[in-house]
Amino acid sequence: MTTIRHISAASCDYTDFDAIVVGSGPSGSIAARTLAERGHRVAVLEYGGLVSPGAMYGPHQAAYSRAFTSSDGPADGNPWTACGVGGGMQFYNAITLRYRQADLSASRYLATDMEVDWPITLQDLEPFYAEIEHLLEVSGSNGFPSYPASSRGLLLSNAMRALGIRPKRIPLAIRPPGTSKGCIVCSACDELACPTEAKASVLARNILDDSALPGTISVLYGCFVNRIALRNDATAEALECYVPLSSELIRIPVGKVIVCANAVQTAALMLRSKSAYAPKGIGNGSDLVGRGLSFKISGYSVGHMESAGCDAAALAPHWGTHATVYTDEFYEHVDVPCGFGGLIYEANFPSPHGNAGLVRLHYIAGEEPWSHNRVVLDEAVDPDGIPRIRFEYANSQNDCARIGFLADRADEILRHLGAGRIEREPFAHSKGSSHLHGTMRAGSDPGTSVVDSCGRIHGFTNIHVMDGSVMNFAGNSNPTHTIMANARRMAMSLDRRET
């Protein structure tokens, strides 16, 4: 049975582990499981603790440090997905879409000063998508029932069809209402840790459970990995960690380290790991670590529904999932600037009563990855003495045109639905988000990439990265499914090469 405990309560001998995984989110957990399936003894280090069922993201995450986003403003950026065992999956909206080949070869649409195309194809990911869909019990796949459209989703579907836009049902990693251990529609579940485990997560779907595996997984939380210490042969020797509970500094020896801390924190860890062998940080010989930072361009339009002549479903509170209906009509479309758009989907507010009289749409696409968009370490330090993170980030004209096009289409849908007034929420993606990508780019050339196609850092023998930071283009849809599938692919490749 997997042990999950605070690191201060652990009495393990770290030399007993074959691999250390940094981060217990979707990528770290599936990488750990993949290795344990093959008999490895794996330790997973996590900064945050266990998340209480029913916890909301905002209050939970408020205790963790923020990032600077301007030269003279407060630390108002979000450098985390979520701090806790299971990572962002504890609070995500469970949208589980696959990427398309266009996401992996976006250079046909976008031109930047960085490599945009992934060093793999969609065919490389497809078997792992199927495995993840089975593990997460994704609706509409592997014989799992489809998740029914919400009453608002049905209204949006009708409005889309009237405009010649094809609506689709969103594949959700949530057991539908009325099924075994299904959703009880207790709330609008975005940013909520599911209290019943109907929504898939690392823990709810036993991804970290090693009881039926030949190897073992030990999860040690309450540990911040500050630095990777090197031997002079380009090999990781130990992780230098800080335990906030006891203000203790500990050193954990490693045979193999797999970093899955998210695209911001992974890059920051490499930049903090300077040494005589890596004077600019691990993997940063070509000054690429942290560059190509991508949050996804995204925004929301809110339709204020008039009571006269409006369907009652649009006026009532919404209980249930964040989204059930979307359109990919403008994913690749000649009318979109650059020909490359993204998704528009139903996006209910977290508070059920906050939806009364309102219908909200989200539009999302991957931004152009430019080298001037990056993660850097600031001179200021947090209360624990860790350098603060700074985002240097600005969207291109193409980004602005593409997201503007999607916003206009969303507004058209809401007008047709009967919205008397439409408001666009201020764009906030430049402050960071739960979609973090692109700071440890993958490829075969060390001059243009940081890791190879299997996640090993160029020039280092036992340091691997398997999270969203290796995504050369962020993709035009929600990334959790792809991050997990790609992490499993890389972990399986690592296992074949090194055992």
N, C-alpha and C positions, 0 to 999 in steps of 0.2 A: 504494500500500500504506500502510495506517495506520501512522504513527510512534508508538511507545510508548517514552518515555524519561524519565529523571529530568529535572526542570526545569533543574537545574544544567548538564546536558549539552546543553540546547536552545539553538540560536542563531537562533531565529525572530524575526521582526518581528511583534509582537503586533497592530500596526495592519493586518496582512494578513488578520485573521480577521473574518468577518462576525458571528460570535456566539461568546461564551464560555459554556460549560456548567460549573457548579460541581458536581462529583460524577460518578463514573463507574459508579455502580450501575445497577440496571435502568431507573430513570426517566431518569437522565442519559444513559445510553447509547442508549436508544431515541429520546430527543429529538434527540441529536446525529445519529443515523442518519437520522432523518426529514428534518432540515434538509439533510444531505449528499445525500440522494436528490434534492433539488431544487436542487442546485448550490451550496449554501452552503459556505464554508470555516469549519470549526468547530474550536475548541480546547476540550478537556475537561481541567479541572484536578482532580487527585485528591490527597488527603492521603497515603494509604497507597501502598505499592509493589506490585510483582507478587507474587502468592501462589503459593507452591510447590505443585505437585501432591502430594496426600496430606497437606497441612498440616491440623492440627486447629484449630478456632476458638479454643478457650481459650488455648493458648499463643501463637497468632498475635496475638490481640487484647490480651494482657496488657500490651503496651508502651504502650497508649493511655490517656489520662486518664479518670478516673471522675467521676461526678456525686454531689453531696450529695443525700441523701434525707431527712435529718432535721436539726434545728437543732444538735444536739450530737454527732452520730455521725461516723464516718469517711466518706470519699467511697466509697460502696459501690454506686452506681447505674451503669447502663450507658447512656450517651448516644449509642451508636453502633449501627449495624446491623453493618457490618464495614468496617474500613479497608483498602482495597486496590483495585487495578484490577479492576473488575467488581463491587465492593461485596458486599452480602449474598448475591448469587447464587453466590458462590464456596463458601459453606458451607450454603446452605439445604437443606431436605428435598425440594424440587422438587414439592411439592403445588401443583397448578395449577388451582384451582377458579375458576369465574366467580362474581361477586356476583349477587344477585337484586334485583329492584325493591324489595323490602322493605328491603334495606340502603341503598338510595338515598333512601328515603322512610320512615325509621324513626320519624318523629313519630307515626305511627298507633299505635305501641306505647310509645314513650318520651316523657317530658316533662322537659325541663331548662331552664336559664336561657340556653341558646344555640340558635342555628339548628341543627337536626339534619339536615334534608333537604338532599341535594345539589342544585345548580342544574341538573342534567342528569338524563336518564332512562336506563334500561337500554338502550333502543333506540339512544341516542347512542353507547353503548360497544360494542354487539354487533359491528359490522364490524371494530373494532380488536381485540376478543378473538380473532376468527377469524385475523387477521393474526399476532398474537402466538403463537397455537397452532401456526401453520404455521412460524414462525421457530424456535420452541423444540422442534418435533417432539413435541408433547404426545401421550401415548399415548391411543388411542381417538378421536383427532380427525384430520380431513384425510387419512384413509386410513392413518394410523400405527397399528401393532398395539397392542392393549391390553396393559397391564402385568399379568402374572399375579399372583394373590393369593399371598402367602407362606403357608407351612404354618400359622403363627399366625393369619394373616388368615382362613384357611378355618375354623379353630376358632372364632374370634370371630364369623364370619358365621353359623355354625350356632347358636351361643349366642344371637345376636340374633334369629334367626328363631324359635327356640323361645319367646322372650319376646314375639313379635309385633312385633319391631322390624325394619325393612327395612334390610339391609346393602347397600352399594354399593361398586363398585370406584373407587379414587381415580385421577383423571387425573394422571399424573406426567410431568414433563419429563425423563424418563430413557428411553434406548433399552433395550428389554427384553433380557434374556439370550437368546442364540441368534440375535439379529439383527445386522446389520452394525454394527460398533463398539458393540455392546450392553454392558450391565452384566455385569461378571465376578464379581459378588457377593463382592468382596474384603473387605468390612467392612459393618457397619451404618452407612449413609452420612450420617446427620444430623450436621451440624457438621464435615463432612469435605470438603475440596477434592478433587473426584473426580480420581483419578490417570490415568484413561483417557479422559476427556471424554465418557463415556456420559451423565452428568448434564449437562443444559443449563446454560450460564452465558453471560454476556456474551461471553467469549472462545471458549468451546467451540462456540458457534453463530455466531461471526463477526459479531455484531451491530455491533461497532465496525470491521469491515473495510470500508474505503472503495474497495477495488480495482476494483469494478464500478459505482461510483457517480459521478455527474457532479461532486459536491463532494468535499471532503477532510475528514478527521478527524485531529487530532493530539492524542494523550493525553500530558499532562505531569504526572507524579506527583512526590510529595515536596514538595507545596505546600499550605500551610494558608491558606485565604482568611479573613483576619481582619476585613475591613471593606469595605463598598462606599462609595466616595467619590462625592459628588453635585456636579453643577453646580447653580447656583441656580434652574434651570428645571425641577427635579424629574426630572432625567435622570441616570442613572448615568454617571460619567465614567471611573472606573477601579476596579480591585480592588486593595486593599492586602493583600499576601500576605507570609507568613513561611515561609522555607525552613529547616527544622530542621537539615539536614545542614551548612549553612554559616553558620547564624545570620544569614542575610541577609534584609533587608526589600526587597521589590520592588514595583513599581507597574505594573499591567497595564492599559492603556487598553482600554475596551470600547465597542462600538457597540450591542450588545445582550447582556444577561446573563440566563441561565436557571439558576436555583438548584435543584439536585436533591441536596441534601446530607443529607437525611432530616428527619423532622419535628422532631427536637430540634435538630440542628445548623443547619438553615435558620432556625428561629426565633431561635437564639442569634446567628447572623450578622446578622440584621436588628436585633436589640437592640443589638449592638455598633456598628452603623452610625449613630450619632447625629451630628447636624450642626445647623447653624442652621436648615436647611430641615426637618429631621426630628428635633426635639429629644428625642423619646422612642424614636427608632429608625425605620427605614424601614417604612412601612405601619402604624405603631402609633398613628396619630392617635386612634383609638377605644379604645386600650388592649386590643387583641385579640391582638396577636402573642404567641405562646406559650401562649395560653389554649385550653382544650378538649383538652389533652394526653391522648392515649389510647394505652394499651399493649395492649389486649385483656385481658379477664378470662380467666384460664386456669388449669388445674391438671392434676395427674396422679394416677391411682390405680394401684397396683401390686398385682397378685394373686400371692400366694405359692402355688405349685402343689404339691399333695401327690403323692408318687411313686406311691402306690397308686391305681390306677384313673384315672390322668391320661394323656392322650395324650402320646406320646413327644415330639411336636413342641414341647410347652410346656416340656419339661425340657431340651431341647438348646440349645446356642448358636444365635443367629440371625445369619445372614450375608445381607446384602442391604439393601434399602431401609428407610427409617425407618417407612414406613406404606404399606399397599396397600388397606386396607379402612376404610370409615367409615360412619356413619349420619347422615342429616340429618332423621331422624324428628321431632326436637324443634326444628327451625329456626324454624318458626312452628307453635305447638301450644297448644291451649286450656289444657292442664294446666301449662304453664310460667308462672311469675310474669311478668306483663306480656304473656304470650302470645308472647314472643320469646326463643328460646333460642339454639342454636348447633349445633356439631358435636361428635361423639364419634368418635375414630379411634384405630386401632392406633398405638402410639408406641414403637418399640423403642429400647433404650439404644444409644448410639454404639458401645460395646464389644461385639462379638459374644458373648463369654463372659459378659459382664455380664447377659445375658438368660436364662441357663440357670436354669430353675426359676421364672422370673418371666414374667408377662404384664402389659403396661403399656398403659393407655389415657389419651389426652389429651382434655380437654374445653375448648372455646374458644368465646368469644362476644365481640362488641363491647360495650364498656361505655358507659354514659350519658356524653355529653360535657358536663362542667360547667365553668364559667369559673374555679372555684377550683382546678381541676387544670391546672397550667401549668408552663412552663419559665421560669426567671428566671436572671439573672446574679448570682453570688455576689460578695462583696467579695474573697474569696480568689482568688489567681491560681495557675496551674500553673507548672512550671519554665520555660516559655517566655514567661511574662508574660501569658498569655491568661486572662481571667476564668473561673473555674470555673462550671460549670452546676449549678443546683439544681432538683430536681423538687419541686413542691408537689402532692401527689396523694393522694386518698382515694376509695375506692369508696362508692357510695350503697347504701342498703338494698336497692334493686331489683337492683343488680349482685350483691350477696352472695346474694340469694335465687335469682337466675337461675343463677349458677355452682354454688350448692349443689344445685339441682335436677339439673343435668347430672352433677354428681359422684355423686349418688345413683343415677342411671340407669347410670352406668359401673360402679359397685360391683355393681349387680344383674347386669350382664352377666358380670362376673368371678366372682361367686358361682355363677352357672349354669354357667360354664365349669369349675368345680371348685376354685376358689381356697379353700385352707384358712384363709388370713388375708389381709386387704386393708389396705394402708397408703396413706394419702393424703400425697403429698409436700407440704411446706409451700408455701403460695401465695407466689410470688416475683415476680409480674408488676408489683407496685408499684415494684420496683427498676429497671424498664426491661426491654426485651426487643428481639428483632429485629423486632417488629411495632410500628411507630411511626407515629402518625397525628395529624392534627387541629389543628395549632398555627397554621396560616395559612389560615383558613376561606374557602370560596368562596361567592360570592353577588353579587347586583347592587347591594346597599345597602352603602356604605362604613361605615355605622354598625353593621352586624352582621356584616361580613365583611372580609377583608383583600385577597383577590384576586377577580377576576371569573371567570366560568365557563371562561375560556380560560387562566387562570393569571397574567394581568397584575395587578400590584399597583395598587390604586386610587390614582389621583393621580400615578402615575409612568409615564413614557412607554416605557421600555425595560428594565424589571425584571420578570422573570417567575419564577414558581415552578411546578414541574411534578412534585413528588414526593408522598409520602403525607401531607404536611402539609395539602394542600388537601382532604382527605377529611373532610367534616363529621361523618360517623359512621364508626366504624372498620370496620364490617362484621363479619359473624359467621363468616367463614372466612379462610383464609390470603390475604394481600393482594398478593403479588408480581405475579400475573397482572393484577389490576385496576390496580395502580400503573402497570404498563407500558402497558396499553391506554389508560388515561386520559392518560398522558404523550404517547403518540402522537397521540391526539385533539387535545390542546392544541397540540402542536408543529405539526400540520398546519393548525390554525386560525390560529396565529401566522403561519405562512408565507403563508397566503392573504391575511391582512390587511396584511402589511408588505412584500410584494414586488410 
